[in-house]
Amino acid sequence: MTSAKDSRSPLSYAAAGVDIDAGDALVERIKPLAKRTMRPEVLGSIGGFGALFEVSKSYREPVLVSGTDGVGTKLRLAFELDGHDTVGQDLVAMSVNDILVQGAEPAFFLDYFACGKLDVDTAARVVGGIARGCELAGCALIGGETAEMPGMYPPGEYDLAGFAVGIAEKSALITGETIGEGDVVLGLASSGAHSNGYSLLRKILERDAPDLEADFHGRTLRETVLEPTRIYVKSLLALMREAPGLVKGMAHITGGGLLDNVPRVLPAGFAAHIDASAWPMPPLFAWLKEAGNVAEQEMYRVFNCGIGMVVIVAENDAAQATRTLTDGGEVVHRIGRIQRCSPGEAQTVVA
């Protein structure tokens, strides 16, 4: 006698919405991308249960510096505007720029890609951007995880997280503790909004409803808002190697803008006074300010406003730092100076 239970069709993982073959196909697509990012310290290859990295014996007292981040609501624009090729670089930049400010050379990177149903072509485009970001940072894409979770994400959407590990000589860690009165604040130009402030940016786009494909200062607005985050690793590592100890402090200008990020590297009793006229406000930020009727101080607290990285050096070292960073491809602005401040006063003033 056959029960009702026995008469039902057999279930499989594929019937439940998980395509193992698609996952395997993605791994094969990723392997040549990851291979381009390899470093001599990497042991093994993509596909194992864990990734192996040998710390170079050139370090006397190696310190591991780690960071993790995502891309935030910029992903929403990637879904809406088919911008899957660039968000991978954003993902890498958010973490490698963060660990860089402490004096660490990014060594390897891992990514986490989660979706409801795996689209191999879309995922490969995202990972292609991650690989490009790793090449720009000089770090190895050493592994990651692709999670297909039916019912967790709407069709066509995914989430991203990244994890970077770098290495620094203990004696060369950059802590900001030597920053003092009269030091110079240098600002390195951003490539755009990077990956921060996109909840407000998207709100402005929604309310203003501009033509995203129309000309916007020589390119489309769509291209402008999807421009990937600049990676500052190679130029700043070149400066740190050329003149050890010259850089007193650095701040990656992410969520919180100039007003909230620069104080993170300043000792108590000191403030950065930044001259807003010291660099040109890029057209994107000028448009966001006008279209959204955003207050000036709100702009400096939400967006990078054209400055993606801040570097603090002594007055006597400012010319050398500017020259080396410019030679490394950066656009450098002298944007301010360090002054003493009283307890309770703002540690960053933009005026």
C-alpha positions in Angstrom: 0.0 0.0 0.0 1.4 3.4 -1.0 1.0 6.3 1.4 0.2 9.9 0.4 3.7 10.7 1.7 5.3 8.2 -0.6 3.5 9.5 -3.7 4.9 13.0 -3.5 7.7 13.9 -5.8 11.2 13.7 -4.3 12.8 17.0 -3.2 16.3 18.2 -3.9 18.5 21.2 -3.0 17.8 22.6 -6.5 14.0 22.3 -5.9 14.5 24.2 -2.7 16.1 27.0 -4.7 19.9 26.4 -4.3 21.9 25.6 -7.5 25.1 24.0 -6.5 26.2 23.8 -10.1 25.9 27.5 -10.5 28.1 28.0 -7.4 30.7 25.7 -8.8 30.6 27.6 -12.2 31.1 30.9 -10.3 34.2 29.5 -8.5 35.7 28.6 -11.9 34.9 32.1 -13.3 36.5 33.6 -10.2 39.8 31.6 -10.2 41.5 33.5 -13.1 40.4 36.9 -11.5 41.9 35.9 -8.2 45.1 34.6 -9.8 45.9 38.1 -11.1 46.0 39.4 -7.5 48.3 36.7 -6.0 51.3 37.6 -3.9 54.3 35.4 -3.1 53.1 34.9 0.5 49.9 33.2 -0.5 50.0 29.4 0.0 47.5 27.2 -1.9 44.7 28.4 -4.2 41.0 29.4 -4.2 38.6 26.6 -3.3 40.0 25.2 0.0 38.3 25.4 3.4 40.6 28.1 4.5 43.1 30.6 2.9 46.8 30.5 3.8 49.1 33.5 4.0 52.7 33.4 5.2 53.9 36.5 7.0 57.1 37.8 5.4 60.2 37.3 7.4 61.3 40.9 6.5 59.1 42.1 9.4 60.8 42.2 12.8 57.7 42.8 14.9 54.7 42.2 12.5 51.3 43.5 13.6 48.2 42.3 11.8 45.7 45.1 11.1 42.2 44.1 10.0 39.1 45.8 8.8 35.7 44.9 7.5 33.0 46.9 5.7 30.3 46.8 3.1 29.1 49.1 0.3 26.0 50.5 2.0 22.9 51.7 0.1 25.0 52.4 -3.0 24.1 48.8 -3.7 20.5 50.0 -4.3 21.8 52.1 -7.2 23.7 49.1 -8.5 20.5 47.1 -8.7 18.5 49.9 -10.3 21.2 51.1 -12.7 22.9 47.8 -13.6 26.1 49.0 -11.9 27.4 45.6 -10.8 30.9 46.2 -12.3 32.0 48.9 -9.9 30.6 48.0 -6.5 33.3 45.4 -6.0 36.0 48.0 -6.1 34.0 50.1 -3.6 33.9 47.0 -1.3 37.7 46.6 -1.4 38.4 50.3 -1.0 36.3 50.7 2.2 38.4 48.2 4.0 41.9 48.7 2.6 41.8 52.4 2.9 40.8 52.0 6.6 43.7 49.7 7.5 46.1 51.9 5.5 45.6 54.9 7.7 47.2 52.9 10.6 50.3 52.3 8.5 49.4 48.8 7.3 50.1 47.4 3.9 47.0 45.4 2.8 48.0 41.8 2.4 44.9 39.9 1.6 41.2 40.3 1.1 38.1 38.0 1.5 34.6 38.7 0.3 31.1 37.6 1.2 28.4 37.6 -1.5 24.9 36.7 -0.5 21.8 36.4 -2.7 18.5 34.7 -3.0 19.2 33.1 -6.3 22.7 33.0 -7.8 23.1 34.8 -11.2 26.6 33.7 -12.2 27.0 36.5 -14.7 26.1 39.2 -12.2 28.2 37.7 -9.5 31.2 37.4 -11.8 30.8 41.1 -12.6 30.8 42.0 -8.9 33.8 39.8 -8.2 35.6 41.2 -11.2 35.4 44.6 -9.5 36.6 43.1 -6.3 39.7 41.7 -8.2 40.3 45.1 -9.8 40.2 46.7 -6.4 42.7 44.2 -5.0 45.0 44.8 -7.9 44.9 48.5 -7.2 45.6 47.9 -3.5 48.3 45.3 -4.2 46.6 42.7 -2.0 45.6 39.1 -2.8 42.0 38.1 -3.2 42.6 35.0 -1.2 39.1 33.6 -0.7 35.5 34.3 0.1 32.0 32.9 0.4 29.1 32.8 -2.0 25.8 32.2 -0.1 22.7 31.3 -2.1 19.7 31.7 0.4 16.3 31.4 -1.2 13.7 33.7 0.3 16.2 36.0 2.0 16.7 38.5 -0.8 14.4 39.9 -3.5 15.1 38.7 -7.1 18.1 40.5 -8.6 19.5 41.7 -5.3 22.4 40.7 -3.1 24.5 41.8 -0.2 28.3 42.3 0.0 30.8 42.4 2.8 34.6 42.5 2.7 37.4 41.7 5.0 40.9 43.0 4.7 44.1 42.1 6.6 47.2 44.1 6.4 50.7 44.0 8.0 52.6 46.8 9.7 55.9 47.0 11.6 55.0 47.6 15.2 57.4 50.6 15.4 55.9 52.1 12.3 52.2 52.1 13.3 50.5 55.4 12.7 48.5 56.4 15.7 48.3 60.2 15.5 49.9 60.7 18.9 52.7 62.9 17.6 50.3 65.4 15.9 50.8 68.9 17.3 50.1 72.5 16.8 51.1 73.9 13.4 51.0 70.6 11.6 49.6 70.7 8.1 46.5 69.0 6.9 46.7 67.7 3.3 43.6 66.5 1.5 43.7 63.9 -1.3 41.0 64.3 -3.9 38.2 61.8 -4.0 36.8 60.1 -7.1 33.3 61.0 -6.2 30.9 60.2 -3.4 32.8 56.9 -2.8 30.5 54.7 -0.8 29.1 57.1 1.8 26.0 59.3 2.1 24.1 57.3 -0.5 20.9 57.2 1.6 20.7 61.0 1.2 22.1 61.0 -2.3 19.3 58.5 -3.4 16.7 60.6 -1.6 17.8 63.6 -3.6 17.7 61.6 -6.9 14.3 60.4 -6.0 12.9 63.8 -5.3 14.7 65.8 -8.0 14.2 63.0 -10.7 17.1 64.2 -12.9 17.8 62.5 -16.3 20.6 60.2 -15.3 21.8 59.7 -18.9 22.0 63.4 -19.7 25.4 65.1 -19.9 26.8 66.0 -16.4 30.1 67.8 -16.8 31.4 65.6 -19.5 29.8 62.3 -18.4 26.4 61.1 -17.4 25.0 61.5 -13.9 24.6 57.8 -13.8 28.3 57.2 -14.3 29.1 60.0 -11.8 27.1 58.5 -8.9 28.4 54.9 -9.6 32.1 56.0 -9.9 34.0 53.6 -7.6 35.8 54.6 -4.5 39.4 55.7 -5.0 42.1 53.4 -3.5 45.0 55.3 -2.0 47.2 52.4 -1.0 50.1 52.5 -3.5 50.7 56.3 -3.4 50.6 56.4 0.4 52.7 53.3 0.9 55.3 54.9 -1.4 55.4 58.0 0.8 55.6 56.0 4.0 58.5 53.9 2.6 60.3 57.0 1.2 60.2 58.8 4.5 59.4 56.6 7.5 57.8 58.6 10.3 56.9 61.6 8.0 53.2 60.8 8.1 51.8 61.7 11.6 48.2 60.8 11.0 45.7 59.8 8.3 41.9 59.8 8.2 39.8 57.9 5.6 36.8 60.2 4.9 33.9 57.8 5.0 30.5 57.9 6.8 30.6 61.1 8.9 32.5 63.1 6.4 35.3 65.4 7.3 33.7 66.5 10.6 33.5 63.1 12.2 36.5 61.2 10.7 39.4 63.6 11.1 38.9 63.8 14.9 39.4 60.0 15.1 43.1 60.5 14.5 43.7 63.6 16.6 45.1 63.7 20.1 43.0 65.3 22.9 43.5 69.1 23.0 44.1 69.5 19.2 41.7 70.4 16.4 41.9 70.5 12.6 40.9 73.9 11.1 40.0 73.3 7.5 39.6 76.0 4.9 36.7 75.0 2.6 38.0 77.4 -0.1 41.3 75.4 -0.3 39.9 72.9 -2.9 37.2 73.1 -5.5 33.9 71.6 -4.6 33.4 68.9 -7.3 30.2 69.3 -9.4 28.5 66.3 -7.9 28.5 67.8 -4.4 27.6 71.2 -5.6 24.6 69.7 -7.4 23.6 67.6 -4.3 23.8 70.7 -2.1 21.6 72.7 -4.4 19.1 70.0 -5.5 18.7 68.7 -1.9 18.9 72.2 -0.2 21.4 70.6 2.1 23.0 72.8 4.8 26.7 73.4 4.4 27.7 71.7 7.6 25.5 68.8 6.9 27.3 68.3 3.6 30.7 68.1 5.4 29.2 65.6 7.9 27.6 63.3 5.3 29.8 63.5 2.2 33.5 63.6 1.6 32.9 66.8 -0.5 35.9 66.0 -2.7 38.4 65.0 -0.1 38.7 61.2 0.3 41.8 61.0 2.5 43.4 63.3 4.9 47.1 63.2 5.7 48.7 65.2 8.5 52.4 66.1 8.4 54.8 68.6 9.9 55.1 72.0 8.2 58.6 71.2 7.1 57.5 67.9 5.5 54.5 69.2 3.6 56.3 70.0 0.4 57.9 66.5 0.2 54.7 64.7 1.0 52.8 66.7 -1.7 55.5 66.0 -4.3 55.6 62.3 -3.6 51.8 61.9 -3.5 51.4 63.9 -6.7 54.0 61.7 -8.4 52.0 58.7 -7.2 48.9 60.0 -9.1 47.1 61.9 -6.3 45.6 65.4 -6.5 46.8 67.0 -3.3 45.4 70.1 -1.6 46.7 71.9 1.4 43.5 72.3 3.3 44.2 73.2 6.8 46.3 73.3 10.0 46.3 71.8 13.4 45.5 74.1 16.3 45.1 73.7 20.1 41.5 73.5 21.4 39.8 73.4 24.7 37.9 70.4 26.1 34.4 70.3 24.6 35.3 72.2 21.5 34.9 70.6 18.1 38.1 68.8 16.9 37.4 69.6 13.3 36.1 72.9 12.0 35.4 73.4 8.3 34.8 77.1 7.4 
